[in-house]
């Protein structure tokens, strides 16, 4: 009975020492891969002939799954997403991802037990940040805008300025699991002809990404121009409405104006009637001669009788 307690104590001590050493000698590393590429994750340089079993514990997209393989060729896979455990020509085992996407980003922990020892590796796998960082000027709001597309949620964007910056940030979750982030810098009135720098950082990056924006000199205030054109448009609309209203009034009272014009015209001169003259006064000379001749003819007839 006493020996059994001793063996238990020794076993617990060995487990504690092994756990402490394993924790102390755990390898941590970060690896970055291009999207839509095939990925190979190496866990140990031990060949399969000396490996007893190997286990991958994968934390991605808020879920955990495991893949395991032992020397008796028994396999275990709860991921079922296309990842495969393979051996290279030297007999070393590795995890193969046929097509790497944003959903494959996460924490990959590999534990290998082989004859004579064990090893543990933790790999933080991420996609390489695409060069989709851009800057632009929004003159309507007098703001400098910096955007980063296809980045992780813990990416940080900031403007480097020589004054107390007034910024607003926004973030949109894309369907592929990445994020589109934007930061807007309010430009003071005295700022013009200045070169601004937008800096994109991440805790695991060895270097930061920087994008510059050159402000024009002078910085035109497009807000004033907008109000200027609005006032001109309203004045033009009012002018046209005034013309249409005047034409409507003119058409409505056109008949009255015509009547007024008729009364204002001068009365026509009175018509003079011609007094009829006697028939004899207006009888032609030929009729008069004919009458005289008839008188002479009547007198001759009387003498002949």
CORGI-V674643 format. One record per run of one state. SS is the DSSP state (~ for helix, > for strand, _ for the rest). FROM is the first residue (numbers start at 0). LEN is the number of residues. If there is no record, write none. Layout:
[[SS	FROM	LEN] [SS	FROM	LEN]]
This chain:
[[_	0	1] [~	1	23] [_	24	2] [>	26	7] [_	33	5] [>	38	9] [_	47	3] [>	50	10] [_	60	2] [>	62	8] [_	70	4] [>	74	3] [_	77	6] [>	83	4] [_	87	4] [>	91	6] [_	97	4] [~	101	3] [_	104	1] [>	105	9] [_	114	2] [>	116	11] [_	127	5] [>	132	6] [_	138	4] [>	142	9] [_	151	4] [>	155	5] [_	160	6] [>	166	7] [_	173	5] [>	178	8] [_	186	8] [>	194	7] [_	201	7] [>	208	6] [_	214	7] [~	221	31] [_	252	1] [~	253	11] [_	264	14] [~	278	4] [_	282	2] [~	284	20] [_	304	1]]
